[in-house]
Amino acid sequence: MMNTENAYNLWASHYDDMPNKTRDLEKTAALTTLQSKEYPFILELGCGTGKNTTWLRHKATQLTALDFSVEMLRKAEEKIKDNNVLFVQSDLTKVWPVADNTFDLISCSLTLEHIQDIDFIFRQAVQKLQKNGLFFLCELHPFKQYSGSKARFTDKGQLNILQCFTHHVSEYTDCAIRNGFSIEKIDEWFDADDTTTLPRLISFVFRKTTV
Ligand SMILES: C[S@@+](CC[C@H](N)C(=O)[O-])C[C@H]1O[C@@H](n2cnc3c(N)ncnc32)[C@H](O)[C@@H]1O
């Protein structure tokens, strides 16, 4: 199996164009959850080709977007040239290269399924947020993962399936509480709002409650 960074470097050229229900529903989930407020300092994790950066930048005075894929970042930078947006190539499994106690919102979409140790992500998030700052997280629903769903794409006729880790709902909430967050909101997102099917996505809003 190809490593995740190389896989996204390959996927970057058609990530935006190929049909992808998960990507499109996630945009709806993020917009619905976040668009009614402003967040002066935003940190985006795994920004990819900038699907959410494109609109999140209008909610911020300064937005910093991290991703380890050079090619995904290149696509985002082609689209977004605002002075208030800074793209930084970095691996989220290592200490994040941004200031502590700074951000009003950390937003992370469809990225933690590629990261095994999510406790590290919550430890970094609490360090980088201001008190009362929010951590928005939206991922492929673990129920969907239990049924075998994984991020995948076809390149030059070859199917590539990415390395994915299943994080149970209780793992997200336990990590959040252990690291000093309260749970503000949990939502589940269904294809065409059909709640008789498996939910495709789960989203969380956590709030930093520690100093
Ligand atoms: C499915 S894409 C999601 C992109 C964007 N958030 C969206 O919703 O369209 C996942 C992104 O996470 C990035 N990613 C995965 N693991 C990462 C890691 N350890 N460090 C930094 N970026 C990572 C990938 O490069 C890719 O751009």
The ligand as an SDF file (V2000), in Angstrom:
LIG
                    3D

 27 29  0  0  0  0  0  0  0  0999 V2000
   -9.2980   13.5710    2.2550 C   0  0  0  0  0  0  0  0  0  0  0  0
   -8.1240   14.8960    2.2540 S   0  0  0  0  0  0  0  0  0  0  0  0
   -9.1200   16.1610    2.9760 C   0  0  0  0  0  0  0  0  0  0  0  0
   -8.7250   17.5320    2.5090 C   0  0  0  0  0  0  0  0  0  0  0  0
   -9.6720   18.6350    2.9610 C   0  0  0  0  0  0  0  0  0  0  0  0
   -9.6610   18.7820    4.4170 N   0  0  0  0  0  0  0  0  0  0  0  0
  -11.0610   18.3370    2.4760 C   0  0  0  0  0  0  0  0  0  0  0  0
  -11.9520   18.1490    3.3120 O   0  0  0  0  0  0  0  0  0  0  0  0
  -11.2610   18.2970    1.2440 O   0  0  0  0  0  0  0  0  0  0  0  0
   -7.0170   14.5060    3.6100 C   0  0  0  0  0  0  0  0  0  0  0  0
   -5.8470   15.4560    3.6920 C   0  0  0  0  0  0  0  0  0  0  0  0
   -5.1270   15.1700    4.8970 O   0  0  0  0  0  0  0  0  0  0  0  0
   -3.7430   15.2790    4.6190 C   0  0  0  0  0  0  0  0  0  0  0  0
   -3.0380   14.4800    5.6230 N   0  0  0  0  0  0  0  0  0  0  0  0
   -3.2210   13.1780    5.9430 C   0  0  0  0  0  0  0  0  0  0  0  0
   -2.3760   12.7990    6.9120 N   0  0  0  0  0  0  0  0  0  0  0  0
   -1.6400   13.8970    7.2300 C   0  0  0  0  0  0  0  0  0  0  0  0
   -0.5830   14.1520    8.1470 C   0  0  0  0  0  0  0  0  0  0  0  0
   -0.0900   13.1900    8.9580 N   0  0  0  0  0  0  0  0  0  0  0  0
   -0.0660   15.3980    8.2030 N   0  0  0  0  0  0  0  0  0  0  0  0
   -0.5310   16.3820    7.3920 C   0  0  0  0  0  0  0  0  0  0  0  0
   -1.5090   16.1970    6.4810 N   0  0  0  0  0  0  0  0  0  0  0  0
   -2.0630   14.9690    6.4100 C   0  0  0  0  0  0  0  0  0  0  0  0
   -3.6050   14.7580    3.2020 C   0  0  0  0  0  0  0  0  0  0  0  0
   -2.4070   15.1880    2.5830 O   0  0  0  0  0  0  0  0  0  0  0  0
   -4.8530   15.3230    2.5320 C   0  0  0  0  0  0  0  0  0  0  0  0
   -4.6270   16.5760    1.9560 O   0  0  0  0  0  0  0  0  0  0  0  0
  1  2  1  0
  2  3  1  0
  2 10  1  0
  3  4  1  0
  4  5  1  0
  5  6  1  0
  5  7  1  0
  7  8  2  0
  7  9  1  0
 10 11  1  0
 11 12  1  0
 11 26  1  0
 12 13  1  0
 13 14  1  0
 13 24  1  0
 14 15  1  0
 14 23  1  0
 15 16  2  0
 16 17  1  0
 17 18  1  0
 17 23  2  0
 18 19  1  0
 18 20  2  0
 20 21  1  0
 21 22  2  0
 22 23  1  0
 24 25  1  0
 24 26  1  0
 26 27  1  0
M  CHG  2   2   1   9  -1
M  END
$$$$
